[in-house]
Structure formats: structure tokens, C-alpha cells
């Protein structure tokens, strides 16, 4: 097996206190094949770079260091090292981040042997111990309570079921999707895309240690604050990557994260509000049920909104503050028709349009919405095609339309839709993975009739 080559992926930033143990665990591997560690050193401000340079000098046949002239961030650094490993002559790629370390000198040999003898598996993993910030091995062991054979569906989980430091996979199985740089939990993405070509096999031994410490990526405030949002986005992307074969499992996980976010919601609209949550009175019966159902649906969809957000038919933008406070939306843009009725002379749309061409470049927005707008559009597919055009790949469009409602804003009241007509219009306009849900019911219809 002397001709076989294993590339070892490592990224590091400010890991001066840990990098020695990580590199020693790699250098001390005993194997009957060649291996090399490719280190992405991301412009550390401590002595991490100097330590890596020393190892490269001492073990030139085993260490290759890629340095930066500025910090490019964890995801970009990881992607770069994936590419370096993929372009190498390696048959397998193993992983060990700069703050974790391997504990078994035969780890690589054991995993390569099991993959060489079982070509039906695309990757192998093992159990990983956890070292807390006080330097104590905790009781939890990554990968201990899962099956020896893991499928793609198994990886669809609320948490990562095994640790990156335990993973080795066939290089030919690596297929980085174009949305990879937008996710935070790259470990789950990697495990999932590798498993698409075949199941993963476990070695039930503890052969690495994961350091859990305050300076780790998953311990940063930003990652903690956006954890549930990012997991919803991740599940959406992975489900699409696997051609929606695991929609039921993905939706279970998405539901969990949405429920957690609702518990953390900033300023939930619980008090009566003239627009968002009108008071429950006799004269407000119709508006109460409709606006309440729209707000509930919007609350459950906040996890889908991120980046640049377009509000089509925005009016006086009543949802703007609520969305900005409870989603990953960074820029909120209101768009309305040039001839729209003026509800408020103090609040103007950011942009206006003629109903045919929106004043934006292709793929300008990550998410968009249109609440109670399409019923006013003489040619709904013109509007939908424009929304689709300005959305980025994997972008999300949230919209609502009335099924039963009185004539309003006459003469600009055009349609009432059934679910089947909506689905047809959306598909004709280029949308896929369409979810249509009834928000009202008999009580809302009765309130409108009254």
C-alpha cells in the first residue's frame, strides 16, 4: 500500500496553546502509506504561524503550510484547504482542526484499512472525547451512541452526530456546493455530501479529542446568537442538495429550531397593534383573524429571511422593524408600484416600479415577501417572474393572498386564488420547492361574512 496517499486537512487561527498537540498527533501516525498535512494558517496574531513554520522545517515531507497576508475567515480558509487537498494526489482526506488532536498513532492506518477493504463506504469516523476549558475530559463522547453504519438520512440531525477530527473520506466523493460559504456548520455539510455517494462506517474506538474552549468557532457570540437561524438555512440547503429525498426529516429539524427561535423572539407582537395585531372587536373581526394569521405565518418564516430582503408591495412597511429584529436580514428594501395608494405621506417606499421590471439586478436578494399583493396584479406571473429574477439561488419568497375578502382598493382588485392556481403560477415563474398553507379557516371566513 506504499503508493497510497492521504491528505490531512487542518485550518488554524490563534491556536498557539493547542497547535503543538494537534501536529504531534499527526506527525506520530504510524502507517504503511504516505500522508501529508496541509495547514491553512489564517494570519494568526499569536505565535501559531511560527509553530507551524517550525513543523514545516522539521518535517518537510509531512507538513505543507499555506499562509495568508490577512485574515480571510474560517469558512474561506476551510474552502481553500479543501481545494488544496482535492487537487493533491491523495486517495483519502482526513481532518483535524488546529485546536483538536488525535490520540491513537494507528488512527489513519485503521481507517484507511477499513475503507480499502470496503469500497461501498465513502468515509469512516470514530468516537471522540471532549476536553472542557478546565482541561478535564468530560463524560460525553461524540459518536458513541450511533450505529456503526451511517446513512445520509442519519446525518439529518439537530446536532452533528460525530466530530470532524474523527472523519476520513474518499477524495473523489468531495463535491462542494456553491452555498457552502454561506453556512456555519460546515462539518454537517461535509458529512452529508460525502455520504451521498455511499454510507459511512464507524470504528467504535476513541481516537481523537475535541477541545471545547471559549475561543473556538462555535463558542463565539455571533455563532451562538444565529445558531438556530443557520441550522434552518443549513437544512434547507442540504435537503435541496439531496433533491428533497429527506424533506420529512429536514422539516422535523427545522420545526425544532423555529420553536426555539420563537422562545427567543425580540419584542413579539402580543399587544394590540392597529396593523400587525388589530384588537379583537366586533368591527375588527375580519382584520383581526386575517392579520393575526399572517403575523403567525410570518413569525414561523423568520428563520428563512437573511441578507438583503425585498418587500414587494410594501405600503407603509408595517413588518419592517419586526423582521429586522427577529431574523438575519441585514438590509430591508421596500418596493411599491408607482401608482400605489398613499397610506402615509411620511413613509415612502425605498423604490417604485412600473409593475413590469423591478429596478434591481439579477440575484440581488436572499429573501423577499409580498403580503396581500398578488390579488392586485393584473398579470401575476409578470410579478412572480420578476421576484424570481431578483432572488439569489436558494432564495426564499414568502407571500400571502386572500381566498375570501371583500372588494377593496377598487378598481385595483383582480383575483382570488386557489392553491392549485397559485402553484401553477409559481412553477410557471421558475419557483420550486413550493409550500402552500391555508392560514384562515371557517372562523376567518365567517368573520369576513359577518
N, C-alpha and C positions, 0 to 999 in steps of 0.2 A: 504493500500500500504506500510505498515511499513517494510515488508521483502525486499523491493526493495533496491538495492544498486547502487549508481553512483560513478564511479571513475573519479577524475578530474586530468587531465594531465597538469603538469607545468614543464618547464625547465627554468633554470636561470643561468646567469653568469654576475657578476659585475653589478647587478641591485639594489644596495644599495638605490639609490634615489627613486626607484619605488616599491620595493617588498612589502612594508607595505600596499600600496593601493591595490595591487593585492590580497594579502592574506586577507585583511579586506573584500573585495568584495566577497570572497568565504566564509569566516567564518560567515558572516552576512546573508547567504542564509537561507530563511525560507521554509522548506519543510517537508512533512509528510513521508519522507523516509530517509534512511541513505545515507551519502555521505562522501567521504574522498579524500583529495588532496594528490597526490603523486608528490613530488618535486625532480627533478633531479638537484642538485646543483653542477655545474661543476668547482669546485676548484677556486672559485672567489678570486681575490686579494684584494677586498674591504671587507666591513662588511656584505655582503649578507648572508654568511653562518651563522653568529651569529644571524642575524634577523630570519632566518628560524628555527634555533635551539630554539629560544625563543618561536616561534609559536608552534613548536612541543611539547615543555614542557607545554605550557598553554592549548593547545587543542590536547592532545594525541589521542583522539578518532576521530579527523578530519584531522590530519596532519601526514604524514609519509615522512621522509626526507631520500633521498638516496644521500650520499656524495661521492666524489672522492678523491684520493690521488694525482691526476694530472688532467690537463685539457684534456678532450678527444674530444672536439669539439661539435658543435651544433647538427650535424646530428647523431653522435654516441650517444650523450646524449638523444636526442629525441627518437631514436630507443629503447634504454634501457627502457625508461619510458613507451613507448607503450607496451613493453613486460610485464612490471610490471602490468600495467592496464589490459592487456589481461589475465594475469594469476590470476587476482583477481576474486572475486565472483560478480563483478559488472555486471548489465544488460546493463548499458549505460556508455559511456565515454564522458566527456566534456573537453574543452580545455581552457587554459588561460596561456599565457606566462608571465614570471616574470615582464615584463615592461608594460603590459596591465592590464585593470581591468574591473570588472563587476559593473554596476551601478543600477541594479534592484534586490532587495532582493528576488524577486519571479521568477527570470530568470529560475533557474533549474526546479522549480515546473511547470512553464508554458510549458517548452519544454518537460519534461517527460510526462506531461498530454497529450500533443498533439500526442506524439509517442505511448503512451499506448492506446489511442483511435483510432489510425490509423496505424495498423500493416503493411500496404502496404508501408509505408515510412521507409527508413533506417536511416535517420538523419534529424535534424532540425537546422535551423540557423535564425538569426535575423539581424537587422540593427546595424551598429557600427559607432560611431562618431570618428573623428580623432582629436587628440590633437597634435599641432605642437611643435617644440622645444622651442618656446617662451611661451608655456603654454596656448595657445589660441585654443579653439575648432574651427576648420575650417568649411567651408560650405559643404565640401564633406562628404557624408555618404555612407559607404560600404553597399551594398545590397539593397539600396533604390529603384533603378530603374530596378529591375529584377522581374520576375514573382514569384508568391507565390509557385509554384511547379517547381522544377529544375531537369532536366534530366542530364544524363552523357554527352550528346552532348552539353548542355548549358555550362558545365564546361570547355569544349574545347574553350578557350578564350585567347586573348592576355594577359589579366590581370586576377587576381583572382577576382571572382565576389562577394565574401563575405569574411569576416575576420575570422581567426581561433578562436578568442575569442568568437565568436557567435555560434560555432559549438558543437553539441552533437550528438552522433550516437550510434547505437546498437553495442555492443561489438562483437557479432557474425559476424558482417559484415567486421571486420578488417582482411585484408589479405595483409600483407606487402610483396611486390615483392622483388626479390633478387637484383634489381638495385636501390633500394630506397636510399642507402647510397651514390650513385653517383650523385644525383640531389640536387639542391639548394632549389627550390621552393617546399618544402615538403607539404605545405598547399594544393596546387592544386592536388598533387598526392593523398593525403588523401581524399579530397572531391571526386575525381574521382573514386577511388577504392571502397569507401563506396557506391557511387551511382550505382555501378554495380549491386547491389542486389535490388535496388528499388529507386524511386525518392526521393528527399529531399524536405521538406516542410518549408516554411518561416513563421515566426511570424513578422508581419510588425510593430515592435516596436524597439526603440533604447535602448539596454540593456547592452552595453559594450563600452569601449573606447580603441582605438588603439593609442599608443604613437608613434609618428614619431620623432625620435631623432638621432643625429649623431653616437651614439654608438650602434644603432640597427643593426641586422644582415644584413638587406637589404640596409643599408647605407654605408657599408664598401666599400673601393675602389675596392677590388678584385671582390665582387659581382657585382658592377656597370660595371667593365671592361668586365666581362664574361657573363653579363646578357643575351644577345641575343644568344650566343652560348649555354648556359644552357637551354634556353627555347626551342631551336630546339631539343636538346637532350631529353628534357622532353616530348615534343610532340611525338617524335619517340617512346619513351618507352611506353607512355600511349596508343598510337594507337595500338602497338603490344599487350599490356596487354588486350585491348578490342577486340582482334582478328581482327583488321583492319576494324571495323564497322564504324569508323569515319574518314576514310582516307581523304575524301574531306575537311572536316572541319580542320583536322590536317594540311593538306597541305596549306590551306589558311593562317594559323597562321605561319607556317614555312616560307612561302614566305615573309610575312611581316618582320620577324626577319632577314632573309637573305638580304633583301633590305636595312634594317637599317645597317647591318654589312658592306655591300658594300660601304655605305656612309662613314664609319669609317675606311676603309681599309688602312693599313700602306703600304706606297710605292707601290701603284698599278702599274702594268706594263703598262704604257701608252706610253713610249718611245720605239723606235725600239730596239730589242734585237736579237742577232744572232740566239738564240734558242727559247726563250719564245714568242717573238713577232717580227718575222723577218720583215724587211722593205717591203713595197708594191712595188715591182719592177717586170718587165717582167720575169726575170729569177727566181724570188721568188714566182710567183703566186701560185703554188701548196702548197709549205710550208707555205706561208702566211695564206691561208684560213684554212688549217688543224691545224696549231699551234695556230692560233687565236681562233678557235672553242674549242680546247682542253683547252686553258687557261680560256676561258669564263666559260666552264663547271666546271672546277676546282675551279674557284672563287666562283661559286654558291654552291659548295660542301664543302667549307672550314669549314662550321659550323658542318659538320659531323665528322671531324677529331679531335681526342683528345688522350691524354695519349701517349702510345708508338705507333709509326707509322712505318709501313713497306713499303718500296718502292721496289717492285719486278721488276727485270729487270731495275735497277736504272741507268745504264750507268754512266754518269758523274754528276748525281743528279741535274739537272738544276732547279728543282722546290723546292729544299730543303729550301733555305733561305725564299722564298716566303711563303711556308706553315708554317714554324716556326713562322714567324712574324704575320700571319693572322689567326691563329687557336689556339686551345687549346692543340696542340701537344707539349709534353714535351721532347720526345726523338725520334729522326728520325734515322731509320736504313735503310741503302741501301744494297740490296741483288742482286747479279747478278750471272749468270751461270759461271762456271769455265772456259769455253771456249769462253766467250763473246769477241767480238771485242773490242780492246782497243782504245777508242776515245781520251783519255787524259792520258798520263803517270803520271801526277801529282795527279789525282783524282782517288782513288781506292774505290771500294765498301767496305762497312764495313764487309760484309760476302759474301762468294761464296757458291754455291751448285751444285749438280750434275744433277739437273732437276728432281730428284725423291723424295728426302727427304730434307726438309729445316732444317737447324741446330738450330731449336728452339723448346722449349717445347710447349705442347698444350696450347691454350688460353694465348699466350704471348703478343698479341697486341690488342689495342682497334680499330685500323683502319689500312687500307692498300690500296695501289694503284698499278696499273700496266698500264702504258700508252704505247700503241702500242707494246705490248709484246706477246699477245696470238697468233698472226699470225705467230710467230716464233717457236711455241711449237708443236712438232710432236704429242704429246698426251696432248691436252689442259686440259682434266679432271684430269690428274695427278697433274698438276699445281694448278688447281682450288680447288681440294680436300685438297692440302697442305695449300693453303691460308685459306680455311675454318677451317682447323685444328688449325692453329696458331692464329686465331682470337678468341677473347673472345665472350661470348654470347652477342647478340645485337651489335656485332662489325659491322663495315661498310667497304665495299670493293668498291673502285672507280676504274674503268678501261675504257680504250678506245681501239678500234680496227679499222683499216681502212676497208671500204667497197670497195673502188676503189683506187688502188695505184699500181705503177709500181713494178716490181720485184726488191727487194733490199736485201742487206746483203746475197746475194746468196752464198752457196746453202741453207742457213737457213731461207728460206721464204716458209711457209707451206700452209696457208689458208687465205681466205677472208670469212667473216661471214655474215649471215642474222640475223635479230633479233630473229627469231624462233630457229635457231640453238644455238645462244647464251643462250637463255632462257633455252633450253633443257640441255645444258652442265652445266649451273649454278645449276639447280634443281637436276641434277644427282650428283652434287658435294656437295649437302647439303644446298645450299643457299635458302633463302626465301625472300619475300617482294622485288621482283626484279623490278627495273625501268630501261628500256632501251630507250634511246632517240637518234634520228638522229642528229648529230652535223653539218653535212655539208649541202648538197642540190645540186641543179643543178649548182650553181655558183662554188662550190668547185669541182664538177665532171668535169665541163668544163675547169676549170683552170688546173686540172690534165691532161686532154686530150691534151690541148694545149702544 
